[in-house]
């Protein structure tokens, strides 16, 4: 009796191979999608942290150069929409709360010299503690959870302190 050699696959082998390949492609697709989502979130977090670092540096520089800090009234109510730092030479720096974060507007008289937007972490809000008898001439910028969403583990409150009128950038050492 002669045995014939098979020159193909049976239907069961073909279905089993397709099932394994489809499962592997599904897992691979999920992994790649997860990596892209993780990379995007990391990039956004890096951008937000960089923005907070630049905001801290700029707020300190502005407060050090300022003579006074006052709340800026909102157009539609008594609560402050921002804060004005009054500098020498008729210059003024405004910090305004906006949906996407915090705007910094530098003015000379009524003319806008420079405008910057700082991105705040999601579900965080900014506020400024004005100098008082208790704090002396310290201005404090707080960035804390706004309570609109459950707290995330990475969203820790940020406190940026600066002394008003403490600009020593142009002094020479030893004097």
Backbone torsions as a table, in degrees:
resi	resn	phi	psi	omega
1	UNK	NA	134.9	-178.3
2	UNK	-100.8	138.9	175.7
3	UNK	-97.8	135.5	177.2
4	UNK	-87.5	143.0	175.4
5	UNK	-83.7	139.9	178.2
6	UNK	-82.4	136.1	178.0
7	UNK	-117.7	36.1	-178.8
8	UNK	-172.5	-175.5	-179.9
9	UNK	-109.0	152.4	174.6
10	UNK	-81.7	163.5	-179.5
11	UNK	-61.3	-37.0	-179.8
12	UNK	-65.8	-43.0	178.4
13	UNK	-63.0	-41.5	179.4
14	UNK	-64.3	-44.3	179.0
15	UNK	-65.4	-41.9	179.7
16	UNK	-63.8	-42.6	178.5
17	UNK	-63.3	-43.9	179.2
18	UNK	-64.6	-37.8	179.4
19	UNK	-65.0	-45.3	179.7
20	UNK	-64.0	-44.6	-179.8
21	UNK	-63.5	-42.9	179.0
22	UNK	-63.4	-41.9	178.6
23	UNK	-63.3	-43.3	179.8
24	UNK	-65.6	-40.8	177.3
25	UNK	-65.2	-37.2	177.4
26	UNK	-63.0	-45.0	178.2
27	UNK	-64.4	-43.5	178.7
28	UNK	-62.0	-43.4	178.3
29	UNK	-61.5	-43.4	178.9
30	UNK	-62.8	-40.7	178.1
31	UNK	-64.5	-46.0	179.9
32	UNK	-63.1	-42.8	177.8
33	UNK	-61.4	-42.1	177.9
34	UNK	-63.0	-40.3	178.3
35	UNK	-65.2	-41.6	178.1
36	UNK	-64.9	-40.2	178.2
37	UNK	-65.1	-42.2	178.1
38	UNK	-64.3	-41.6	179.0
39	UNK	-64.2	-42.2	179.8
40	UNK	-64.6	-43.6	179.7
41	UNK	-64.7	-40.3	178.3
42	UNK	-64.3	-40.9	179.0
43	UNK	-64.4	-42.8	178.1
44	UNK	-63.9	-40.9	179.0
45	UNK	-65.5	-40.7	177.4
46	UNK	-63.0	-42.6	178.2
47	UNK	-63.0	-42.7	-180.0
48	UNK	-65.7	-43.9	179.0
49	UNK	-64.6	-39.7	176.8
50	UNK	-62.8	-41.4	178.4
51	UNK	-63.4	-42.8	177.6
52	UNK	-63.5	-38.7	178.8
53	UNK	-64.7	-43.9	178.1
54	UNK	-65.4	-38.6	178.1
55	UNK	-62.3	-44.0	-179.7
56	UNK	-61.3	-45.6	179.8
57	UNK	-63.2	-45.9	-177.8
58	UNK	-67.2	-41.4	179.2
59	UNK	-63.2	-43.0	178.5
60	UNK	-62.7	-45.5	179.1
61	UNK	-60.8	-43.5	179.8
62	UNK	-65.1	-43.8	-179.5
63	UNK	-66.5	-38.7	178.4
64	UNK	-63.0	-34.3	-178.4
65	UNK	-87.4	-9.6	-173.9
66	UNK	-82.9	150.1	172.7
67	UNK	-92.2	-31.1	-176.9
68	UNK	-152.4	156.2	176.7
69	UNK	-129.8	129.0	-178.4
70	UNK	-139.7	149.7	176.1
71	UNK	-71.0	145.1	175.8
72	UNK	-102.1	120.0	-176.6
73	UNK	-67.3	147.8	176.7
74	UNK	-75.0	155.9	-179.7
75	UNK	-70.1	-25.5	-174.8
76	UNK	-115.8	17.4	178.9
77	UNK	179.2	176.2	-176.9
78	UNK	-79.6	-17.9	-177.6
79	UNK	-73.6	144.7	-177.6
80	UNK	-68.2	136.6	175.9
81	UNK	-95.5	-7.6	-178.3
82	UNK	179.1	-163.9	-175.7
83	UNK	-141.6	143.2	179.4
84	UNK	-112.2	128.9	172.8
85	UNK	-106.1	122.0	-178.6
86	UNK	-95.3	121.4	-178.8
87	UNK	-109.6	175.4	178.5
88	UNK	-71.1	158.7	175.0
89	UNK	73.4	26.0	179.4
90	UNK	72.2	13.2	178.6
91	UNK	-86.0	149.4	-179.9
92	UNK	-145.3	139.6	176.0
93	UNK	-119.1	125.1	-179.6
94	UNK	-108.9	138.2	171.2
95	UNK	-113.7	121.0	-176.8
96	UNK	-121.8	134.0	176.1
97	UNK	-80.1	126.9	176.2
98	UNK	-127.4	171.1	-177.2
99	UNK	-58.4	-41.2	-175.1
100	UNK	-84.3	-10.2	-177.9
101	UNK	159.6	-125.0	-175.0
102	UNK	-135.8	128.2	177.5
103	UNK	-97.6	140.0	172.8
104	UNK	-115.3	120.3	-178.0
105	UNK	-121.0	120.7	179.3
106	UNK	-101.0	125.9	-178.0
107	UNK	-123.9	147.9	168.5
108	UNK	-121.6	109.1	-171.1
109	UNK	67.6	-125.2	177.3
110	UNK	-101.1	-1.2	-176.4
111	UNK	-89.8	132.5	177.6
112	UNK	-81.5	121.9	178.6
113	UNK	-90.4	-38.2	-174.3
114	UNK	-156.5	143.3	178.0
115	UNK	-134.9	131.9	178.9
116	UNK	-133.9	148.9	175.8
117	UNK	-120.4	128.8	177.9
118	UNK	-107.8	128.7	-178.5
119	UNK	-85.1	129.8	177.3
120	UNK	-98.3	154.9	175.4
121	UNK	-59.2	153.9	-179.0
122	UNK	-60.7	139.8	179.3
123	UNK	63.7	29.6	176.5
124	UNK	-120.0	150.0	179.7
125	UNK	-129.7	152.6	-179.1
126	UNK	-106.5	145.5	173.6
127	UNK	-149.6	156.5	179.2
128	UNK	-121.6	130.7	172.7
129	UNK	-89.1	120.6	-179.5
130	UNK	-75.4	151.6	177.6
131	UNK	-59.2	142.3	178.9
132	UNK	-141.0	179.9	178.1
133	UNK	-62.5	-34.2	-177.9
134	UNK	-70.0	-43.2	-176.4
135	UNK	-93.7	-8.5	-178.1
136	UNK	73.4	-130.9	-177.5
137	UNK	-101.0	25.4	-179.8
138	UNK	-89.0	130.0	171.8
139	UNK	-103.9	136.4	-177.3
140	UNK	-124.5	123.6	174.3
141	UNK	-100.6	121.7	-179.3
142	UNK	-111.4	136.8	173.3
143	UNK	-125.3	112.2	-172.9
144	UNK	-138.9	161.7	177.4
145	UNK	-57.5	138.4	-177.7
146	UNK	-89.8	-3.1	176.9
147	UNK	82.9	1.9	-178.6
148	UNK	-80.0	-17.8	-178.9
149	UNK	-139.9	159.9	176.5
150	UNK	-61.2	142.1	-177.4
151	UNK	-63.3	137.2	175.5
152	UNK	-94.1	152.5	-176.8
153	UNK	-63.3	-27.5	-177.3
154	UNK	-87.8	-12.0	-176.3
155	UNK	-90.0	83.3	177.5
156	UNK	-94.0	145.9	176.1
157	UNK	-60.9	144.2	179.0
158	UNK	-117.2	136.9	179.4
159	UNK	-127.3	119.1	-179.5
160	UNK	-114.5	117.6	-177.8
161	UNK	-108.6	144.0	176.6
162	UNK	-152.2	142.8	177.5
163	UNK	-88.7	129.2	178.7
164	UNK	-70.1	140.1	175.5
165	UNK	66.9	29.3	-176.6
166	UNK	-111.0	37.5	-175.8
167	UNK	-80.7	109.2	-179.1
168	UNK	-118.9	22.0	-177.3
169	UNK	-67.1	-27.7	-173.7
170	UNK	-103.7	6.4	177.0
171	UNK	-84.0	151.5	176.5
172	UNK	-98.1	151.2	-179.2
173	UNK	-71.2	149.0	176.6
174	UNK	91.1	-2.7	178.7
175	UNK	-99.6	NA	NA
